[in-house]
Amino acid sequence: MKKEAKELIDSLKKSMKLDVMFGDAENVDYERIPFNIPNLDRMLGGGIPKKRFTLIKGNSNAGKTYLASQVVARVQEQGGLAAWVDSELSWDKEWMKKCGVDIGAVLLTQPYTGEEAMKGVFSFLEAGVDVVVLDSIAGLVPSHVAEHVKEGDFAYSPMAWQARFVSPSIGKILAYLKHGTAFIAINQLRENLSSIYAPQATPGGHGQSFFAHLILNIRRGPWIEETIQGEKIKTGFEMKIEMDKTKVGGDSWANTSVPFTVEGGIDILETYIREAINKNIIKKTGSWYSVGDIRVQGMNSLKDAIKENEELLAQIQDDFTPNK
């Protein structure tokens, strides 16, 4: 039977130039780009998938761009190439450097129109760039709308103008993911006044959610506060990450949270510490923490003590790094 199928594949390739293969062919496999954040990578099944489309959506200032920047940073650490399509003109060199991105090695384009943005995405996908980030879908303005703006007609807003552009555009470029790129698009969540059953919606229509292989919903949780000179100061917040859709494995409809600090982004060490506390490797009693010979008060004191103990730090990281 397999021999007959092989003959059929050869015939279709020759007569129709159709790309036909068996379902277990190696070229349909895909790699993942890990965040190196244990609970997040576990939820995602190992990280953000290549050859697939990931949609990161969320409220304003929730950490969407930061999360995408971490995928870029991990790709660069592995010697890969990243591209950023900045339709919002929000690229900030200093912030990206803080995020660990080698800004001198990122391919950056800041298009005027939605067509220019999608052409950039298409070109990067066709070239097989390791990761392409579109920031954002909400910033895509098709040329026919942009022309009215040039003429001073800022009120021009035909029905579903953005959805009519975004949905067919994304559908047309998906086939080029097979070149090996992880395509990440960022989008906003906005209030939906027309429906009480779906109070929030993403600009650009529903097509993007059908095309996406993985959808992450980013929300802000409680504030993280530290006492500095007797005064409580807000230093960050809990970043809540929900998996709204997956066609690439992982824990369907799962959610997790990571500590996000204003100065340093996601506190990766604290994510490992939380895992160790959950597994009772680190004992927590009130505000006191103990592990081995270490007994300290407060999370910051614990982090300082672990940083000074290289052997303990390596052990905790090894215990909770997925796929090790």
GISULBEL-V917336 format. One record per residue. N is the residue number from 0. PHI is phi in whole degrees, 0 to 359 (NA if undefined). OMEGA is omega in whole degrees, 0 to 359 (* if undefined). D_FIRST is the distance of its C-alpha to the first C-alpha in Angstrom with 2 decimals. Layout:
# GISULBEL-V917336
N;PHI;OMEGA;D_FIRST / N;PHI;OMEGA;D_FIRST
This chain:
# GISULBEL-V917336
0;NA;180;0.00 / 1;295;179;3.80 / 2;295;178;5.35 / 3;295;179;5.16 / 4;296;178;6.26 / 5;297;178;8.63 / 6;297;178;9.97 / 7;296;178;10.65 / 8;300;180;12.41 / 9;299;181;14.38 / 10;293;181;15.37 / 11;293;178;16.60 / 12;297;184;18.45 / 13;281;186;20.11 / 14;277;185;21.02 / 15;246;185;21.86 / 16;53;182;22.48 / 17;267;181;20.52 / 18;279;183;19.92 / 19;248;181;16.25 / 20;205;173;14.57 / 21;282;184;12.46 / 22;295;179;14.70 / 23;261;181;15.53 / 24;296;184;16.87 / 25;293;184;20.39 / 26;284;171;22.10 / 27;263;175;21.78 / 28;290;178;23.78 / 29;218;178;27.50 / 30;267;178;30.65 / 31;235;176;33.70 / 32;253;183;37.38 / 33;284;173;39.44 / 34;277;189;42.93 / 35;64;173;44.07 / 36;242;195;45.50 / 37;306;184;44.19 / 38;291;180;44.21 / 39;288;179;42.89 / 40;296;179;40.01 / 41;295;179;39.07 / 42;297;184;39.06 / 43;274;182;36.88 / 44;79;177;34.35 / 45;125;179;35.70 / 46;137;180;37.19 / 47;282;184;36.66 / 48;280;169;33.08 / 49;279;182;32.47 / 50;62;182;30.27 / 51;221;181;31.59 / 52;253;178;34.66 / 53;251;177;37.26 / 54;255;176;40.20 / 55;250;182;43.38 / 56;236;179;45.95 / 57;169;180;49.26 / 58;287;180;52.98 / 59;299;173;55.44 / 60;60;180;56.16 / 61;260;179;53.59 / 62;113;183;51.94 / 63;297;181;49.00 / 64;295;179;49.81 / 65;299;181;50.59 / 66;298;178;47.20 / 67;296;180;45.50 / 68;296;180;47.85 / 69;290;175;46.66 / 70;293;177;43.10 / 71;300;182;44.66 / 72;297;180;46.75 / 73;293;178;43.85 / 74;298;179;41.85 / 75;295;177;44.96 / 76;299;180;45.41 / 77;270;179;41.97 / 78;84;182;43.00 / 79;270;183;41.09 / 80;246;182;42.35 / 81;236;177;43.34 / 82;230;183;44.49 / 83;229;178;46.69 / 84;258;191;47.21 / 85;259;181;50.58 / 86;282;181;51.15 / 87;263;186;53.87 / 88;55;182;55.92 / 89;249;180;55.90 / 90;295;180;54.94 / 91;235;186;57.61 / 92;299;183;57.75 / 93;294;179;59.85 / 94;294;180;57.76 / 95;296;176;54.50 / 96;296;176;56.09 / 97;299;181;57.06 / 98;282;179;53.44 / 99;91;181;52.48 / 100;273;173;51.04 / 101;278;189;51.81 / 102;294;179;53.04 / 103;285;181;53.55 / 104;245;179;49.82 / 105;264;173;48.59 / 106;277;186;47.78 / 107;239;172;49.88 / 108;226;179;50.25 / 109;238;187;52.65 / 110;286;176;51.81 / 111;277;186;54.24 / 112;235;177;51.78 / 113;297;179;48.48 / 114;297;178;46.96 / 115;296;180;48.15 / 116;296;182;46.71 / 117;291;175;43.23 / 118;295;177;43.34 / 119;297;178;44.16 / 120;301;180;41.29 / 121;302;182;38.88 / 122;297;180;40.25 / 123;292;178;39.97 / 124;295;181;36.36 / 125;297;180;35.43 / 126;280;178;37.23 / 127;77;175;35.27 / 128;301;188;38.40 / 129;298;178;37.62 / 130;217;176;39.32 / 131;237;179;40.92 / 132;248;174;43.42 / 133;255;183;44.70 / 134;236;8;48.07 / 135;216;175;48.11 / 136;298;181;46.53 / 137;297;181;49.93 / 138;270;182;51.55 / 139;278;178;49.53 / 140;240;181;51.86 / 141;297;189;50.46 / 142;298;182;52.61 / 143;293;175;53.95 / 144;281;179;55.45 / 145;299;179;56.67 / 146;296;178;58.52 / 147;294;178;60.51 / 148;296;178;61.45 / 149;301;181;62.76 / 150;274;178;64.96 / 151;90;181;66.32 / 152;267;182;64.49 / 153;284;182;63.31 / 154;276;181;63.17 / 155;298;183;60.40 / 156;207;178;57.57 / 157;295;185;55.40 / 158;302;174;53.23 / 159;54;185;50.15 / 160;299;182;50.67 / 161;282;179;48.87 / 162;297;180;45.90 / 163;294;177;45.38 / 164;269;188;45.12 / 165;292;187;43.25 / 166;302;179;40.32 / 167;293;181;39.01 / 168;295;181;39.85 / 169;294;180;37.76 / 170;301;184;34.79 / 171;282;184;34.89 / 172;259;186;34.85 / 173;300;182;32.11 / 174;300;183;29.36 / 175;279;174;31.48 / 176;294;182;31.16 / 177;296;177;27.99 / 178;285;172;30.49 / 179;113;185;31.27 / 180;271;166;34.39 / 181;269;181;35.59 / 182;261;180;37.31 / 183;244;175;40.12 / 184;245;178;42.26 / 185;260;176;45.48 / 186;215;183;47.00 / 187;266;169;50.04 / 188;250;181;50.60 / 189;234;179;53.40 / 190;294;179;55.24 / 191;254;185;53.89 / 192;282;186;57.00 / 193;270;183;55.24 / 194;216;176;53.41 / 195;274;182;54.61 / 196;272;177;51.08 / 197;232;188;49.78 / 198;293;179;52.90 / 199;229;181;51.23 / 200;218;177;48.99 / 201;257;175;47.60 / 202;299;177;48.79 / 203;101;174;46.25 / 204;85;185;44.69 / 205;274;185;41.80 / 206;304;183;39.01 / 207;301;182;39.18 / 208;287;176;38.33 / 209;286;182;35.19 / 210;285;185;34.01 / 211;294;176;34.97 / 212;273;181;32.43 / 213;216;178;35.36 / 214;236;177;38.86 / 215;247;180;41.80 / 216;252;186;45.10 / 217;255;180;48.12 / 218;225;177;51.42 / 219;270;176;54.74 / 220;257;182;55.85 / 221;296;177;59.23 / 222;291;169;61.45 / 223;260;183;61.66 / 224;240;175;65.36 / 225;234;177;67.26 / 226;269;181;70.94 / 227;241;182;72.64 / 228;53;175;76.40 / 229;80;182;76.65 / 230;241;179;74.90 / 231;283;182;71.41 / 232;240;176;69.41 / 233;282;183;66.02 / 234;247;180;63.79 / 235;173;179;60.36 / 236;206;174;58.20 / 237;283;177;55.18 / 238;269;180;52.14 / 239;265;183;49.87 / 240;240;181;46.21 / 241;248;176;44.04 / 242;267;183;40.30 / 243;279;181;40.08 / 244;202;172;36.36 / 245;213;170;33.39 / 246;242;184;29.75 / 247;229;177;29.66 / 248;82;186;30.44 / 249;85;181;33.88 / 250;265;183;36.16 / 251;303;177;35.85 / 252;57;178;39.31 / 253;276;175;41.00 / 254;212;178;44.21 / 255;209;178;46.27 / 256;221;179;49.52 / 257;225;180;50.87 / 258;282;180;54.50 / 259;249;179;55.23 / 260;253;184;58.53 / 261;298;184;60.29 / 262;278;189;61.10 / 263;238;182;57.97 / 264;71;180;55.04 / 265;292;179;52.80 / 266;279;186;54.50 / 267;294;179;51.56 / 268;300;180;53.73 / 269;294;177;54.74 / 270;296;176;51.11 / 271;292;180;50.59 / 272;298;180;53.89 / 273;298;177;52.88 / 274;298;181;49.68 / 275;294;177;51.85 / 276;293;180;54.31 / 277;298;180;51.57 / 278;268;178;50.40 / 279;65;174;54.08 / 280;284;171;54.05 / 281;254;181;56.90 / 282;270;179;59.44 / 283;239;177;61.06 / 284;230;186;64.35 / 285;62;179;65.91 / 286;263;182;66.23 / 287;262;179;66.03 / 288;233;178;63.00 / 289;218;176;62.63 / 290;205;184;60.14 / 291;59;180;61.16 / 292;272;184;64.71 / 293;270;171;64.51 / 294;217;185;66.28 / 295;224;178;67.04 / 296;251;177;67.87 / 297;94;181;65.86 / 298;296;181;62.40 / 299;296;177;63.84 / 300;294;178;65.64 / 301;295;180;62.46 / 302;298;178;60.52 / 303;298;182;63.36 / 304;293;180;63.40 / 305;291;178;59.64 / 306;299;181;59.82 / 307;280;181;62.51 / 308;252;187;60.47 / 309;298;181;57.62 / 310;294;179;56.16 / 311;294;179;56.00 / 312;301;180;54.58 / 313;297;181;51.75 / 314;295;180;51.02 / 315;296;180;50.83 / 316;295;180;48.58 / 317;294;182;46.21 / 318;295;188;46.10 / 319;241;174;45.11 / 320;272;181;43.04 / 321;301;175;39.42 / 322;66;175;36.70 / 323;261;*;39.39
